[in-house]
Structures are given as structure tokens and as C-alpha cells.
Amino acid sequence: MQFINEQPNLYGKYVFILNEQIVTLLGDLAASENYYIKCFEFDRDYRNSISRSFYEWQLIAEWIDAHDRTVNEIIFMSVDEYLILITTKRFKKYQLSVKGILFQPYVHYKGTVGDRNLIKNYVLQRYAAFLNSEINQLYILNDKQAVERMNLNIKNIYAYLPDPIESSPNIMDASIHEEVASNYGLDQKKKILLMFGMIDDRKNLINIIDALRLLPDEIKESVHLLVIGKLNKAVRDKYLSYISNHKHEVNITFNDTFVSEEEREVLFTYCDIVLMPYINFYSSSGILGHAIKHQKSIVASNKGLVGRVVKENNLGLAVDPLKPEEIKSAICQLINNFEGYQYESALYLREHSPINFSKTLLSFNYQS
């Protein structure tokens, strides 16, 4: 929306289809006359993502019909859930050019334990590519290798898209820093290890705690683990019990709530290492962008795209996420050789700017 507001040649060309709950987060952007916003409730329960996609499309199709089919292109901000839908007659009758972001390209599962996901995603992605000739571009975040392989193995419709890193400025207000530091008991004399975002099973918290328990006593006493983010219901009791059982041994603070942008920025400013040894997660991550923006060392899984980005850019270390000993060793190495893992993020941030993201996603109309 910000990009469109700065490009007069894009005025009036886009309609944003949004869940009504997000509108309050848009601030002044919701009042712009340079694009249209259509809100739906999208609040029903669904058996699965396929039934959800068909229900959502029914609402959108009714809106298109009411506007004399003036829509000629649709951009899915996440196309994975709609791959079956876009091959059906009910969708193709509108003759829409299709673009979208593919979050789970099948090649990300190669060489992992996710063989079932590899086969399922390969079949779905190939099926969609050949049954809808109107697919113009499917974007893959941060992975040029995947783009090349999928263009070769499926169809030449895939393109690279830089995962945008928010350009919000660092928080300079000392009172906000003091408040956040007080809320979480932060001590700048300690090494702050940060786990951030929705805390679900993929975050691998138990193996991380076990890794910290293995640290030499002098390092263990000098670290403070922050677990910041809403605990997923499926793991909440298990994680809280494990934290309680080992809080006498490891210094852990958690909040189990969503945090504000200001609070997030301060936490990333204070932390020394961002922990991302995720399990069963092979694609891009917004947490990686925040870590790079703040030039923090990263411990990532050696399986998947995040680990590859970390290794290729010397951002930290990639480990086997199922082995606490490897996580422990990586933390020790980053603490003991702090200078050896410093890096310059300016070039990466320029490539992954919100402007580049928007320009790429809106490239057809932007160039015209």
C-alpha cells in the first residue's frame, strides 16, 4: 500500500481483499484513495485448507460478479492453500492472470525427513502449473536455487522474491528501553539468547533448554534465555512444564503474549544471539530478517533455507536441531568468538527492502 501511494501510475489498479480484523492495523493506509479495500469476515471453521479456499473464493467470486468482472489479475500473498482451487472451472471461468507467493516449494523438502511433504507438494505444484495456463508468476522467497530448479523441473513460471525486512527505525527512546529491560529482567552483563515469534512445536524449545543445561557452568550462569511470543495451545502445557522443571538450572523468561513493534525492536537490540534451530521448517522466516537487521548472530537448523542463508552469509552457525549437544556447541562458539561472527547487513537489507519486494510483486503494472 505504501508503495502504491508513491507510484501514481498504480493508482486505482488494485483491490486489497482483507480479513476485516486487519483493517484496524492499517492506520492511515486504510483511508488512501489510491487503491480499494474490500473486507470479509473469513471467520468460519474449516475442515482443512482446501475447503477454506473454496469458501473464500465463493465470497470473492460473488464480489467480482457484482463489479462486472473488471478484475483481470489476482495476486495471492500465499498461494499454497489455493493450488487446487485455481485448477477448477469455478476459478478458471474468470480468466484471471494468476500471481502469488509460494511458501512451500517442494524442493525445500529434498534431503529432509519430509518425504511425504515433498511428494504432496510436488504433485500439487506440478498439477496446478499445467492445469491453469493463466498462472503468470509464482514467487519463491529468498531462494534463487529453488527458482532455477523448479523452472527446469516443472514449468518456467517461478521467480525470485526478496523476503522484505521491515524498515522501521531502531527505537531510540531511553524510557522504552528501560521499560522493556525492567519487564524482562534484562541484565546487559549477561548474554541474551532470544527465541521470538509464535512458540509452537517447530520452535524446538525443549531441545534448546536441554542444550543450555549442557553449557559449562561459567557460560550457563552468564546467559539469559528469552522466549517471547504466544505459546501455541498444542504445546503450551508441555513447554510451561518443562520451563518450570528447569528454571532453577537455566535462566529463562517467557511472556506468552504478542508483543508490540516497539517492544520487539528493543528485544532484538538487546539480544546477543537469535535462536532458530527449528524442526520441520524448511522455508523463509521473518525472524531471520529481524536478526539480520540488528546484526545478531544466529543459531539455525542445518535443514532448510534459513540454515543455508545463515551459512552462505556467515550470519552464525547451522546445527542439527535434534541434537542439543550441537546447539550447545554453537552457542559456546558464538559467545567465545563473538568478533568472528560479526557481519555487515547493509547490502542484504537493501536487497530485501519493502520497496524491492513491492516492485517485484507488482512488476507487470509497475513497468507498464
VMD Tcl script that draws the C-alpha trace (Angstrom):
set ca {
  {0.00 0.00 0.00}
  {2.81 2.40 0.82}
  {4.49 1.58 -2.50}
  {1.30 2.20 -4.47}
  {0.84 5.54 -2.73}
  {4.24 6.57 -4.08}
  {3.56 5.41 -7.68}
  {0.87 7.49 -9.45}
  {0.80 5.05 -12.38}
  {-0.57 2.39 -9.99}
  {-3.42 4.48 -8.61}
  {-6.81 2.80 -8.87}
  {-5.44 -0.50 -10.16}
  {-5.59 -2.63 -7.03}
  {-8.19 -4.00 -4.66}
  {-6.98 -5.47 -1.37}
  {-9.15 -8.37 -0.17}
  {-8.66 -8.47 3.60}
  {-9.96 -10.07 6.73}
  {-11.88 -7.29 8.45}
  {-9.82 -7.79 11.63}
  {-6.67 -6.45 9.95}
  {-8.10 -3.09 8.91}
  {-7.55 -1.52 12.34}
  {-3.83 -2.27 11.96}
  {-3.50 -0.24 8.76}
  {-3.77 3.20 10.33}
  {-3.77 5.98 7.73}
  {-3.25 3.46 4.92}
  {-6.89 2.39 5.30}
  {-8.02 5.88 4.21}
  {-5.99 6.10 0.99}
  {-7.96 6.70 -2.21}
  {-5.18 5.24 -4.39}
  {-6.49 1.65 -4.04}
  {-9.63 -0.07 -2.84}
  {-10.11 -2.22 0.24}
  {-12.77 -4.92 0.47}
  {-13.20 -6.67 3.82}
  {-14.70 -10.08 4.53}
  {-15.24 -11.79 7.85}
  {-13.40 -15.03 6.92}
  {-14.19 -16.31 10.41}
  {-15.68 -19.75 9.79}
  {-14.17 -23.03 10.93}
  {-12.93 -25.25 8.11}
  {-12.21 -28.96 7.80}
  {-8.95 -28.20 6.00}
  {-7.21 -25.53 3.90}
  {-8.86 -26.80 0.69}
  {-12.40 -26.32 1.97}
  {-11.37 -22.94 3.34}
  {-10.01 -21.83 -0.05}
  {-13.24 -22.84 -1.80}
  {-15.37 -20.97 0.76}
  {-13.23 -17.85 0.49}
  {-13.32 -17.96 -3.30}
  {-17.12 -18.15 -3.26}
  {-17.21 -14.81 -1.40}
  {-14.64 -13.21 -3.70}
  {-16.32 -14.52 -6.87}
  {-19.63 -13.02 -5.76}
  {-17.88 -9.68 -5.31}
  {-16.26 -9.93 -8.78}
  {-19.64 -10.74 -10.35}
  {-21.17 -7.69 -8.67}
  {-18.48 -5.50 -10.26}
  {-18.95 -6.70 -13.85}
  {-15.76 -8.76 -13.83}
  {-13.46 -5.76 -14.08}
  {-10.76 -7.76 -12.31}
  {-8.16 -9.28 -14.66}
  {-5.39 -10.39 -12.27}
  {-5.24 -11.94 -8.82}
  {-2.16 -11.93 -6.57}
  {-2.18 -14.48 -3.74}
  {0.01 -13.35 -0.85}
  {0.18 -17.08 -0.04}
  {-0.81 -19.29 -2.95}
  {-0.07 -22.71 -1.41}
  {-3.57 -23.17 0.01}
  {-5.22 -22.29 -3.32}
  {-3.34 -24.57 -5.74}
  {-6.28 -26.95 -6.14}
  {-8.83 -24.13 -6.35}
  {-7.06 -22.36 -9.23}
  {-7.31 -25.51 -11.39}
  {-11.11 -25.71 -11.14}
  {-13.76 -24.48 -13.56}
  {-15.28 -22.21 -10.93}
  {-12.00 -20.28 -10.80}
  {-10.81 -20.54 -14.41}
  {-14.06 -19.22 -15.85}
  {-12.97 -15.75 -14.73}
  {-9.83 -15.98 -16.92}
  {-7.70 -14.28 -14.29}
  {-3.97 -13.95 -14.64}
  {-2.51 -15.55 -11.50}
  {0.48 -14.47 -9.43}
  {1.34 -15.46 -5.90}
  {3.92 -16.30 -3.29}
  {4.69 -20.00 -2.88}
  {5.81 -20.59 0.70}
  {6.45 -24.33 0.49}
  {8.18 -25.18 -2.82}
  {8.66 -28.92 -2.96}
  {12.45 -28.62 -3.39}
  {12.77 -27.35 0.20}
  {11.87 -30.84 1.42}
  {14.56 -32.67 -0.54}
  {17.14 -34.32 1.69}
  {14.92 -33.97 4.77}
  {12.63 -36.27 6.69}
  {9.72 -34.57 4.98}
  {9.45 -37.02 2.06}
  {5.67 -37.12 2.36}
  {5.51 -33.33 2.10}
  {7.95 -33.42 -0.81}
  {5.71 -35.75 -2.82}
  {2.48 -33.98 -1.89}
  {3.83 -30.52 -2.71}
  {5.47 -31.69 -5.94}
  {2.22 -33.21 -7.18}
  {0.14 -30.15 -6.21}
  {2.61 -27.66 -7.69}
  {3.05 -29.56 -10.93}
  {-0.70 -30.22 -11.18}
  {-1.55 -26.53 -10.81}
  {1.15 -25.35 -13.22}
  {-0.11 -27.49 -16.07}
  {-3.86 -27.27 -15.46}
  {-4.03 -23.47 -15.34}
  {-2.27 -21.81 -18.25}
  {-3.09 -18.39 -16.78}
  {-0.51 -18.75 -13.99}
  {1.82 -15.89 -14.82}
  {4.31 -15.96 -11.94}
  {4.80 -17.86 -8.70}
  {7.36 -16.27 -6.40}
  {9.72 -18.07 -4.03}
  {11.12 -16.11 -1.11}
  {14.90 -15.78 -0.74}
  {15.82 -18.90 -2.73}
  {17.28 -18.43 -6.23}
  {18.38 -22.09 -6.36}
  {14.81 -23.27 -5.85}
  {13.60 -20.94 -8.62}
  {16.11 -22.39 -11.09}
  {15.30 -26.00 -10.21}
  {11.53 -25.57 -10.34}
  {11.65 -23.69 -13.64}
  {13.64 -26.62 -15.01}
  {11.68 -29.46 -13.41}
  {8.10 -28.13 -13.58}
  {7.49 -25.05 -15.74}
  {9.11 -21.68 -16.36}
  {6.76 -19.68 -14.15}
  {8.82 -19.27 -10.97}
  {10.64 -16.10 -9.89}
  {12.79 -14.92 -7.01}
  {11.24 -12.60 -4.42}
  {13.25 -10.97 -1.62}
  {11.53 -11.56 1.71}
  {11.06 -7.97 2.94}
  {12.70 -6.80 6.14}
  {10.74 -4.06 7.86}
  {12.37 -0.68 7.55}
  {11.07 0.68 10.86}
  {13.77 2.67 12.66}
  {15.52 1.47 15.78}
  {13.81 2.60 18.97}
  {15.88 5.40 20.48}
  {13.58 6.41 23.36}
  {15.51 5.55 26.53}
  {12.33 5.19 28.57}
  {11.06 2.40 26.27}
  {14.38 0.59 26.58}
  {14.25 0.90 30.35}
  {10.67 -0.35 30.49}
  {11.37 -3.43 28.34}
  {14.59 -4.19 30.24}
  {12.71 -3.94 33.53}
  {9.78 -6.09 32.31}
  {12.07 -8.94 31.29}
  {14.77 -8.54 33.93}
  {17.44 -7.90 31.32}
  {21.00 -7.57 32.53}
  {23.46 -6.22 29.96}
  {26.22 -8.14 31.71}
  {24.57 -11.38 30.56}
  {24.40 -12.88 27.08}
  {20.78 -12.62 25.93}
  {19.51 -15.54 23.83}
  {16.26 -14.76 22.04}
  {13.56 -17.10 20.74}
  {10.86 -14.98 19.12}
  {7.50 -15.37 17.40}
  {4.67 -17.87 17.70}
  {6.08 -20.53 20.02}
  {4.93 -23.83 18.55}
  {6.42 -27.30 18.23}
  {8.67 -26.20 15.36}
  {10.48 -23.73 17.62}
  {12.18 -26.73 19.28}
  {12.15 -25.25 22.79}
  {12.79 -28.48 24.70}
  {15.98 -29.26 22.79}
  {17.10 -25.65 23.28}
  {16.59 -25.87 27.04}
  {18.43 -29.19 27.08}
  {21.28 -27.55 25.16}
  {21.54 -24.77 27.74}
  {21.63 -27.35 30.52}
  {24.74 -28.80 28.85}
  {26.62 -25.50 28.87}
  {29.74 -25.22 31.06}
  {28.77 -23.69 34.40}
  {30.56 -20.38 33.77}
  {28.70 -19.88 30.45}
  {25.39 -21.21 31.79}
  {25.47 -18.61 34.56}
  {26.13 -15.83 32.05}
  {23.21 -16.49 29.67}
  {19.56 -15.47 29.81}
  {17.03 -17.17 27.51}
  {14.05 -15.07 26.40}
  {11.07 -16.98 24.98}
  {8.97 -14.17 23.53}
  {5.71 -14.91 21.79}
  {2.33 -16.53 22.17}
  {2.56 -20.18 23.15}
  {0.66 -22.44 20.76}
  {-2.17 -24.31 22.50}
  {-0.87 -27.69 21.34}
  {2.44 -27.26 23.16}
  {1.61 -24.73 25.87}
  {1.28 -27.13 28.81}
  {4.28 -29.19 27.73}
  {6.51 -26.15 27.32}
  {5.41 -24.46 30.55}
  {6.00 -27.68 32.48}
  {9.48 -28.06 31.00}
  {10.37 -24.44 31.78}
  {9.15 -24.89 35.35}
  {11.12 -28.09 35.82}
  {14.41 -26.48 34.72}
  {14.11 -22.79 35.70}
  {16.37 -23.47 38.71}
  {19.06 -24.66 36.31}
  {18.68 -22.23 33.38}
  {17.75 -18.53 33.48}
  {14.55 -18.39 31.39}
  {11.97 -15.64 30.90}
  {8.82 -16.06 28.81}
  {5.78 -13.87 28.18}
  {3.14 -15.95 26.31}
  {1.68 -12.86 24.61}
  {2.08 -10.99 21.35}
  {4.42 -8.02 21.64}
  {4.33 -4.56 20.09}
  {6.66 -3.45 17.30}
  {8.48 -1.16 19.74}
  {8.99 -3.97 22.24}
  {10.21 -6.31 19.51}
  {12.76 -3.77 18.29}
  {14.17 -3.27 21.79}
  {14.42 -7.03 22.39}
  {16.35 -7.56 19.16}
  {18.58 -4.62 20.07}
  {19.42 -6.11 23.47}
  {19.89 -9.75 22.47}
  {23.22 -11.30 21.51}
  {22.10 -14.49 19.76}
  {18.83 -15.32 17.98}
  {17.89 -18.99 18.31}
  {16.31 -20.54 15.20}
  {17.17 -24.27 15.26}
  {13.65 -25.05 14.05}
  {12.38 -28.54 13.32}
  {10.19 -29.46 10.32}
  {10.58 -25.93 8.95}
  {12.29 -25.52 5.59}
  {11.26 -22.16 4.11}
  {11.89 -18.46 4.71}
  {11.29 -16.77 8.07}
  {10.57 -13.18 9.04}
  {12.51 -13.71 12.27}
  {15.66 -14.12 10.18}
  {15.09 -10.64 8.73}
  {14.80 -9.05 12.16}
  {18.01 -10.77 13.28}
  {19.91 -9.57 10.20}
  {18.56 -6.03 10.55}
  {20.02 -5.89 14.06}
  {23.21 -7.75 13.02}
  {22.73 -10.54 15.55}
  {24.42 -13.93 15.48}
  {22.04 -16.77 14.62}
  {21.84 -20.44 15.53}
  {19.76 -22.09 12.79}
  {18.78 -25.56 11.68}
  {21.07 -27.12 9.08}
  {17.95 -28.39 7.28}
  {16.14 -25.90 5.09}
  {16.51 -22.45 3.59}
  {17.22 -20.47 6.79}
  {20.29 -22.57 7.61}
  {21.58 -22.17 4.06}
  {21.19 -18.37 4.23}
  {22.97 -18.30 7.59}
  {25.91 -20.36 6.29}
  {26.23 -18.54 2.94}
  {26.27 -15.11 4.61}
  {28.30 -16.05 7.71}
  {25.47 -14.96 9.98}
  {26.12 -17.60 12.60}
  {26.04 -21.40 12.75}
  {23.71 -24.12 11.43}
  {23.23 -27.26 13.52}
  {21.25 -30.47 13.69}
  {18.17 -29.19 15.58}
  {17.51 -32.58 17.16}
  {20.90 -32.71 18.87}
  {21.14 -30.50 21.99}
  {24.91 -31.07 22.06}
  {25.27 -29.33 18.67}
  {23.06 -26.42 19.75}
  {25.14 -26.10 22.93}
  {28.41 -26.13 20.99}
  {27.14 -23.45 18.59}
  {26.13 -21.17 21.47}
  {29.53 -21.62 23.10}
  {31.33 -20.90 19.84}
  {29.33 -17.72 19.18}
  {29.89 -16.48 22.74}
  {33.60 -17.32 22.86}
  {34.33 -15.99 19.37}
  {31.92 -13.05 19.24}
  {34.10 -10.94 16.93}
  {34.47 -13.79 14.45}
  {30.74 -13.74 13.66}
  {30.21 -10.02 13.15}
  {28.85 -9.08 9.73}
  {27.70 -6.08 7.69}
  {23.99 -6.21 6.85}
  {23.54 -3.06 4.71}
  {23.73 -4.83 1.32}
  {21.35 -7.58 2.42}
  {18.90 -5.03 3.80}
  {18.93 -3.06 0.52}
  {18.12 -6.18 -1.50}
  {15.38 -7.16 0.96}
  {13.77 -3.76 1.30}
  {9.97 -3.46 1.26}
  {10.36 -1.36 -1.90}
  {12.11 -4.18 -3.77}
  {9.51 -6.64 -2.54}
  {6.64 -4.44 -3.72}
  {8.31 -3.56 -7.02}
  {8.83 -7.23 -7.82}
  {5.34 -8.32 -6.81}
  {3.71 -5.51 -8.80}
  {6.25 -5.69 -11.64}
  {3.82 -6.05 -14.54}
  {1.86 -2.90 -13.81}
  {4.85 -1.11 -12.38}
  {6.73 -1.37 -15.70}
  {3.76 -0.54 -17.89}
}
mol new
graphics top color blue
foreach p $ca { graphics top sphere $p radius 0.5 }
foreach p [lrange $ca 0 end-1] q [lrange $ca 1 end] { graphics top cylinder $p $q radius 0.2 }
display resetview
